Amino acid sequence: MSIPKEPRQLMINLMYLVLTALLALNVSAEVMNAFFSLDKGLKGSRNIVEKSNETIMESINKQADAYRKAENEKYRNNAKEALALTDEFTKYIDGIRKRLFDKAGGPSKNDPTIPKDIRNKDITTRMFVLGEDGKEGIGFEIERKVKELRQKLLELSDNDPEVAATMPLDIEPLPAKTDKTSWADFKFRQMPVAACFPILGKIQSDAKASSSAVLNYCLKKVAGEDIKFDAFQPAISAPKGYVIVGEKYEADIFLSAYSTNADNISISVDGRSLPLKDGVAKYEVMTSSTGVKTYKVTINVKNPLTGEVKTYSKDFQYEVGRRSASVQLDKMNVFYIGVDNPISVSASGVSSNELNVSASGAGITLTKDGPSHYQVRVTTPGEATITLSGGGLPPTKFTYKVKRIPDPVPLLGAQRFDSAIPNGTFKAQGGVAAVLENFDFDAKCEVAGYTVAYQKKRADVIEKTNSGARFNPDVQDLIRRAEPGDVYYFLDIRAKCPGDVAARKLGDLVFKIR
């Protein structure tokens, strides 16, 4: 770009450059301030983790006090040591943060929580990487302490691989293409002071989160397989809730989420105590009459942590009935001619091997294709009857209507009924289709034929007959003549659907070319 000769234009250009530089400085300040906002957010997260760790430690103490044994005491001490090691490490990082704060000039005037020299990169490079007073950079010491703390925390959790996978505190490997030779160099060299505070804060957060993983492991070990009693709901597992007169009703009754190792519950039904086996009581009663039967389950639970006994009760029902049968049409409420009509049959109290299925009327035939499942074929409109019997079930009839497949909708491409159609779209069509809309069966109707009438402005109508769906050469010739304003009539469209003896009429289509 050439330098303007006019002094006024030169001054404008210089002012623009100065403004651009000022904007760049403002953006840099915002980025620096963002680092401290991130650091404050990490501190808030650490506080939440600390409170969570305190809650977990309280649970560990409660469980260890309730179930006093050597193993529980071991993991209680492991949890305490994990917290102590993490607190010691966090205070160590706090000391480094204070040293960095002081080296960066101490509190700034506008915000005493932020040091004065937040952009300085030499301070961080010397302090963390190059070292001062003949000592190595403190970044290398941080690396050693991170590895040491991680190893100790893993030992407190028995080097469990699941705990190791959830512990974020670690020294990540250097990227493949970096020119850095060490973790300290990669993390801190030429980093502005502002950026180092959230880096240190993240290390502290990772340490807190890693101690949480150890505490959760210790809590699991202390709690073992004993249940924590806080809320209960009686539960029932019965082979069936509907039985036939003369059959036996049986059900397994248990406390949901209950451990089979516990021996602190008792179960009764309608006041009658039931024996327990592996924490489960079996209830059996003979049925003698039909109707809905109700029984009351009472479970007494002793909390091993407090010694408190609580009682939980709930009413359950089952129904006693007589044998019955049903036929379920899987797709429609009628049988359609020309397609497979799937049905499912069942009879309560009768096995599928004993159940007899027969059919009559409307030219019906049955083909079994699975347990209690059939395909029905019909040939004549009217009614068809399916009869179920066998296994003590008296003959039970089910009657259904038999219909032809509904009329399909004639379409020219995606066009239907009377409509205007672009010339190019019209000429791109290859024929007329007959589409079954909203029909659940796998059926296809074939177009048998139609007549095409071509009406050009101020000219006689030309008609051509077409057999089948696709345009024959004569009709194709008419289609190629289409120009805007011309009208085409597709008359006497006929189609043949599955089960049809003769083609059915579908009506006409009229299109005006535009």
C-alpha positions in Angstrom: 0.0 0.0 0.0 1.5 3.4 -1.0 2.0 6.2 1.6 -0.6 8.9 1.1 0.8 12.3 0.1 -2.0 14.3 1.7 -1.0 15.2 5.4 -4.7 14.7 6.6 -4.9 11.2 5.1 -1.5 10.3 6.6 -2.6 11.5 10.0 -5.8 9.3 9.7 -3.7 6.2 8.9 -1.4 6.8 11.8 -4.3 7.2 14.2 -5.8 3.9 12.9 -2.5 2.1 13.6 -2.4 3.5 17.1 -6.0 2.4 17.7 -5.3 -1.1 16.5 -2.3 -1.4 18.9 -4.5 -0.1 21.8 -7.1 -2.7 21.0 -4.5 -5.4 21.0 -3.3 -4.3 24.4 -6.9 -4.4 25.7 -7.4 -7.9 24.5 -4.2 -9.0 26.1 -5.3 -7.5 29.5 -8.6 -9.3 29.2 -6.9 -12.6 28.5 -4.6 -12.1 31.6 -7.6 -11.3 33.8 -9.3 -14.5 32.5 -6.5 -16.6 33.9 -7.2 -15.3 37.4 -11.0 -15.9 36.9 -10.2 -19.5 35.9 -8.0 -19.8 39.0 -10.8 -18.6 41.2 -13.2 -21.1 39.6 -10.7 -24.0 40.3 -10.5 -22.8 43.9 -14.3 -23.0 44.2 -14.3 -26.5 42.8 -11.7 -27.6 45.3 -13.8 -26.3 48.1 -16.7 -28.5 46.9 -14.5 -31.6 46.6 -13.2 -30.9 50.2 -16.7 -30.9 51.6 -17.5 -34.1 49.6 -14.4 -35.7 51.1 -15.5 -34.7 54.6 -18.8 -36.4 54.0 -17.2 -39.6 52.7 -14.9 -39.6 55.7 -17.8 -39.3 58.1 -19.5 -42.3 56.3 -16.2 -44.3 56.6 -16.1 -43.6 60.4 -19.7 -44.5 60.8 -19.3 -47.8 59.0 -16.0 -48.7 60.8 -17.6 -47.9 64.2 -20.7 -50.1 63.4 -18.6 -53.0 62.0 -15.5 -53.2 64.1 -12.9 -55.4 62.6 -9.2 -55.1 61.6 -9.8 -54.7 57.9 -12.3 -51.8 58.4 -9.8 -50.1 60.8 -7.1 -50.5 58.1 -9.1 -48.7 55.5 -10.2 -46.0 57.9 -6.6 -45.2 58.6 -5.8 -45.3 54.8 -8.5 -42.8 54.2 -7.2 -40.5 56.9 -3.7 -40.8 55.5 -4.9 -39.9 52.0 -6.5 -36.7 53.3 -3.4 -35.8 55.3 -1.0 -36.4 52.3 -3.3 -34.3 50.1 -3.6 -31.5 52.6 0.2 -31.4 53.0 0.7 -31.3 49.2 -1.9 -28.6 48.7 -0.1 -26.4 51.3 3.2 -27.0 49.5 1.7 -25.7 46.3 0.2 -22.8 48.2 3.7 -21.9 49.3 4.9 -21.8 45.7 1.9 -19.7 44.7 2.8 -17.1 47.5 6.5 -17.0 46.3 5.4 -16.4 42.7 2.9 -13.7 43.9 5.7 -11.9 45.8 8.2 -12.2 42.9 5.6 -10.6 40.6 5.5 -7.4 42.7 2.9 -8.3 45.3 -0.7 -6.9 45.3 -1.7 -4.6 42.5 -3.5 -1.3 43.2 -6.7 -2.1 41.5 -7.1 -5.7 42.8 -4.9 -6.9 45.7 -5.7 -10.5 44.8 -3.7 -10.1 41.6 0.0 -9.4 41.5 1.4 -6.3 39.7 3.6 -7.9 37.0 1.2 -10.5 35.6 2.7 -10.5 32.1 6.3 -11.3 33.1 7.6 -14.5 31.5 11.2 -14.3 32.8 10.2 -14.6 36.4 8.4 -17.9 35.8 11.1 -19.3 33.5 13.8 -18.7 36.1 11.7 -19.8 39.1 10.3 -23.0 37.6 12.7 -24.1 34.9 16.2 -22.5 35.0 16.5 -22.2 38.8 17.8 -19.5 41.1 20.7 -19.2 43.5 22.4 -22.2 42.0 19.3 -24.5 42.6 17.3 -26.3 40.0 13.9 -24.9 38.9 11.1 -25.6 41.3 9.1 -27.2 38.5 11.2 -30.3 38.7 10.5 -30.5 42.4 6.8 -30.2 41.7 7.1 -33.1 39.2 8.7 -35.3 41.8 6.2 -34.5 44.5 3.2 -35.2 42.1 4.7 -38.6 41.2 5.4 -39.4 44.9 1.8 -38.4 46.0 0.2 -40.4 43.2 2.2 -43.5 44.1 1.3 -43.2 47.8 -2.4 -42.7 47.1 -2.3 -45.8 44.8 -0.7 -47.8 47.6 -3.5 -46.7 50.0 -6.0 -48.1 47.5 -4.2 -51.4 47.1 -3.0 -50.3 43.6 -6.6 -50.9 42.3 -6.6 -50.4 38.5 -10.1 -48.8 38.6 -8.9 -46.2 41.2 -5.7 -45.6 39.1 -7.9 -44.9 36.1 -10.0 -42.3 38.0 -7.1 -40.4 39.6 -6.4 -37.2 37.6 -3.2 -36.4 39.4 -0.4 -37.4 37.1 2.5 -36.2 35.0 1.2 -36.3 31.4 3.7 -37.3 28.7 5.2 -34.6 26.5 3.6 -34.2 23.0 5.4 -36.0 20.2 6.3 -32.9 18.2 7.4 -30.6 21.1 11.0 -29.3 21.4 10.7 -29.3 25.2 12.9 -31.7 27.1 11.1 -31.9 30.4 7.7 -31.6 32.0 8.7 -28.4 33.9 10.1 -26.9 30.7 6.8 -27.7 28.8 4.6 -26.4 31.6 6.3 -23.2 32.7 8.9 -21.9 30.3 7.9 -18.5 28.9 4.6 -18.7 30.6 3.2 -15.3 31.9 2.8 -15.0 35.6 -1.0 -14.9 35.2 -1.1 -18.3 33.4 0.9 -20.1 36.1 -1.7 -19.6 38.8 -4.4 -21.7 37.2 -1.8 -24.3 36.3 -0.8 -24.6 40.0 -4.5 -24.5 40.9 -5.3 -27.4 38.6 -2.6 -29.5 40.2 -4.1 -28.8 43.6 -7.6 -29.7 42.2 -6.3 -33.0 40.7 -4.8 -33.9 44.1 -8.1 -33.3 45.9 -10.0 -35.3 43.2 -7.5 -38.1 43.5 -7.9 -38.3 47.2 -11.7 -38.6 46.6 -11.0 -41.7 44.5 -9.1 -43.3 47.4 -11.8 -42.3 49.9 -14.5 -43.9 47.8 -12.4 -47.1 47.5 -12.0 -47.2 51.3 -15.7 -46.6 51.9 -16.5 -49.5 49.6 -14.1 -51.7 51.5 -15.4 -50.6 54.9 -19.1 -51.0 53.9 -18.4 -54.4 52.2 -21.5 -56.2 51.3 -23.6 -54.9 54.2 -26.5 -52.8 53.1 -27.0 -49.2 54.2 -30.6 -49.0 55.5 -32.3 -45.8 54.6 -35.4 -46.6 52.6 -37.2 -49.9 51.9 -39.8 -51.3 49.7 -41.2 -54.8 49.9 -41.0 -56.6 46.6 -42.5 -59.7 45.1 -41.5 -62.1 42.3 -44.2 -64.5 41.2 -44.2 -66.7 38.1 -47.7 -65.4 37.3 -50.3 -63.2 38.9 -53.2 -65.0 37.3 -53.8 -68.6 38.0 -56.5 -71.2 37.2 -58.8 -72.7 39.8 -57.1 -75.8 41.3 -53.6 -74.5 40.6 -51.2 -73.4 43.2 -50.1 -69.7 43.5 -46.5 -69.1 44.5 -44.3 -66.0 44.9 -40.9 -65.0 46.1 -41.1 -62.1 48.6 -38.0 -60.1 49.4 -36.8 -56.7 50.4 -35.5 -54.8 47.4 -31.8 -54.1 47.4 -31.4 -56.6 50.2 -28.1 -58.5 50.6 -28.3 -62.3 51.0 -25.6 -62.1 53.7 -27.8 -60.0 56.1 -29.6 -61.8 59.0 -31.5 -58.9 60.3 -34.9 -59.2 58.7 -38.1 -61.2 59.3 -41.0 -61.7 56.8 -44.6 -62.6 57.5 -47.7 -62.8 55.3 -51.1 -62.1 56.9 -49.5 -62.6 60.3 -47.9 -66.0 59.4 -44.1 -66.0 59.7 -42.2 -67.4 56.7 -38.8 -69.2 56.8 -35.9 -67.4 55.1 -33.3 -68.9 52.8 -30.6 -66.6 51.5 -32.7 -63.6 52.5 -35.8 -64.8 50.5 -39.1 -66.2 51.8 -41.3 -68.3 49.6 -45.1 -67.9 49.9 -47.4 -70.7 48.7 -51.2 -71.0 49.0 -53.8 -73.2 47.2 -56.6 -71.5 45.3 -60.2 -72.7 45.5 -62.3 -69.8 44.1 -62.1 -67.2 41.4 -61.6 -63.4 41.9 -58.9 -61.0 43.2 -57.0 -62.2 46.2 -55.1 -59.8 48.6 -52.4 -60.6 51.1 -50.4 -58.4 53.4 -46.6 -58.6 53.6 -44.8 -57.4 56.7 -41.0 -57.0 56.9 -39.2 -56.1 60.1 -35.7 -54.7 59.6 -33.0 -54.1 62.2 -30.5 -51.4 61.2 -27.0 -52.7 62.1 -25.7 -49.2 62.4 -28.2 -47.9 65.0 -29.9 -51.0 66.3 -33.3 -49.5 65.4 -36.0 -51.8 64.2 -38.4 -50.6 61.5 -41.5 -52.3 60.1 -42.5 -52.1 56.4 -45.8 -53.4 55.1 -47.5 -53.6 51.8 -50.6 -55.3 50.3 -50.2 -57.4 47.2 -52.8 -58.9 44.9 -53.2 -61.8 42.4 -56.2 -62.9 40.4 -57.7 -66.4 40.2 -59.7 -67.1 37.1 -60.8 -69.8 34.7 -59.2 -70.7 31.3 -59.7 -68.2 28.5 -58.4 -67.7 25.0 -57.6 -64.8 22.7 -56.6 -64.0 19.2 -54.6 -60.9 18.5 -54.3 -59.5 15.0 -50.8 -58.0 14.8 -51.4 -55.3 12.2 -55.1 -54.5 11.5 -58.5 -55.4 12.9 -59.6 -57.1 9.7 -58.1 -59.6 7.3 -57.1 -58.4 3.8 -57.2 -60.4 0.7 -53.9 -61.1 -1.1 -51.5 -60.5 1.8 -50.2 -62.4 4.8 -52.2 -61.3 7.9 -50.1 -62.1 11.0 -51.9 -63.2 14.2 -50.9 -64.3 17.7 -53.1 -66.8 19.7 -53.0 -67.6 23.4 -55.1 -69.4 26.0 -54.4 -69.0 29.7 -53.7 -72.3 31.4 -53.1 -74.1 28.1 -49.7 -74.8 26.7 -49.0 -73.9 23.0 -48.5 -77.6 22.3 -52.0 -78.5 23.5 -53.7 -75.5 21.8 -55.6 -76.4 18.6 -56.2 -73.5 16.1 -58.6 -73.9 13.1 -60.3 -71.5 10.7 -63.2 -71.3 8.3 -64.9 -68.9 5.9 -63.7 -66.5 3.2 -61.3 -69.0 1.7 -59.1 -68.7 4.8 -55.9 -70.8 5.3 -53.5 -70.8 8.3 -49.7 -71.2 8.3 -47.9 -71.6 11.6 -44.5 -69.6 11.6 -43.7 -69.6 15.3 -44.9 -70.5 18.8 -48.5 -69.2 19.0 -48.0 -67.3 15.8 -49.7 -67.8 12.4 -50.0 -66.2 9.0 -53.6 -65.9 7.7 -54.5 -65.9 4.0 -58.0 -65.1 2.7 -59.5 -65.0 -0.8 -63.1 -63.8 -0.6 -64.7 -60.7 1.0 -67.0 -61.5 3.9 -66.2 -63.0 7.3 -63.7 -65.6 8.6 -63.8 -67.5 11.9 -60.8 -68.7 13.9 -61.5 -71.4 16.6 -59.3 -72.2 19.6 -59.7 -75.4 21.5 -57.8 -78.1 23.4 -56.0 -78.5 26.8 -59.3 -78.3 28.6 -60.4 -75.1 26.7 -63.9 -75.4 25.2 -64.1 -74.4 21.5 -63.8 -70.6 21.4 -64.6 -68.7 18.2 -63.3 -65.4 16.9 -64.9 -63.8 13.9 -63.3 -61.1 11.7 -64.3 -59.2 8.6 -62.4 -59.9 5.3 -61.8 -57.0 2.9 -60.0 -56.2 -0.3 -56.9 -54.1 -0.1 -57.9 -50.4 0.0 -57.6 -48.5 -3.3 -54.2 -47.1 -3.9 -53.6 -43.5 -4.8 -52.4 -42.7 -8.4 -49.3 -40.6 -8.6 -47.2 -39.0 -11.3 -43.9 -38.8 -9.5 -44.8 -37.1 -6.3 -47.8 -35.3 -7.9 -51.4 -36.2 -7.3 -54.8 -34.9 -8.2 -55.2 -31.7 -10.3 -52.1 -29.6 -10.1 -49.7 -27.3 -12.0 -46.4 -28.9 -12.7 -43.1 -27.4 -14.0 -42.3 -28.4 -17.6 -38.9 -29.9 -16.7 -40.4 -31.9 -13.8 -43.2 -33.2 -16.0 -40.9 -34.4 -18.8 -38.7 -36.2 -16.3 -41.4 -38.6 -15.2 -41.4 -42.1 -16.6 -44.9 -43.3 -15.8 -47.8 -43.5 -13.4 -47.6 -45.3 -10.0 -50.3 -46.7 -7.7 -49.3 -46.2 -4.0 -50.9 -47.7 -0.9 -50.7 -45.0 1.7 -51.0 -45.8 5.5 -51.2 -49.5 4.8 -49.2 -51.6 7.2 -48.8 -54.7 5.0 -46.0 -55.4 2.5 -48.2 -55.1 -0.6 -47.7 -53.5 -4.0 -50.3 -52.6 -6.6 -49.4 -52.6 -10.3 -50.8 -50.1 -12.7 -52.6 -51.9 -15.5 -53.1 -49.0 -17.9 -54.5 -45.6 -18.6 -55.3 -43.1 -21.4 -53.2 -39.9 -21.9 -55.0 -36.9 -23.5 -52.9 -34.0 -24.7 -54.6 -30.6 -25.0 -52.6 -27.8 -26.6 -53.9 -24.3 -26.8 -56.3 -23.8 -29.8 -55.6 -27.3 -31.0 -57.4 -30.6 -31.0 -57.0 -33.1 -28.2 -54.7 -36.0 -28.9 -55.2 -39.3 -27.1 -52.9 -42.2 -26.6 -53.6 -45.5 -24.7 -50.9 -46.9 -22.4 -50.6 -50.4 -21.0 -48.7 -50.8 -17.7 -47.2 -48.2 -15.5 -44.3 -46.8 -17.7 -44.9 -44.6 -20.7 -44.9 -46.3 -24.1 -43.2 -44.6 -27.1 -46.5 -42.9 -28.2 -47.1 -41.4 -24.8 -43.4 -40.4 -24.5 -43.8 -38.5 -27.7 -46.8 -36.6 -26.3 -44.9 -35.9 -23.1 -41.9 -34.4 -25.0 -44.3 -31.9 -26.7 -45.2 -30.3 -23.4 -45.0 -26.5 -23.3 -46.2 -24.0 -20.6 -50.0 -23.7 -20.8 -50.6 -27.2 -22.2 -52.9 -29.6 -20.3 -52.4 -33.3 -19.9 -55.2 -35.7 -18.8 -54.4 -39.2 -17.4 -57.8 -40.9 -17.7 -59.2 -44.2 -16.6 -56.2 -45.1 -14.5 -56.5 -48.8 -13.6 -54.4 -50.9 -11.1 -54.4 -54.5 -9.9 -53.6 -55.2 -6.2 -52.7 -58.5 -4.6 -55.9 -60.7 -4.5 -57.7 -58.8 -7.3 -59.2 -60.8 -10.1 -59.5 -57.8 -12.3 -58.0 -54.3 -12.3 -59.8 -51.6 -10.3 -60.4 -48.0 -11.5 -58.5 -45.3 -9.5 -59.8 -42.2 -11.3 -58.0 -39.5 -13.3 -55.1 -37.1 -13.0 -55.0 -33.6 -14.7 -51.8 -31.5 -15.0 -51.3 -28.0 -16.4 -47.8 -27.3 -17.6 -46.1 -24.2 -16.3 
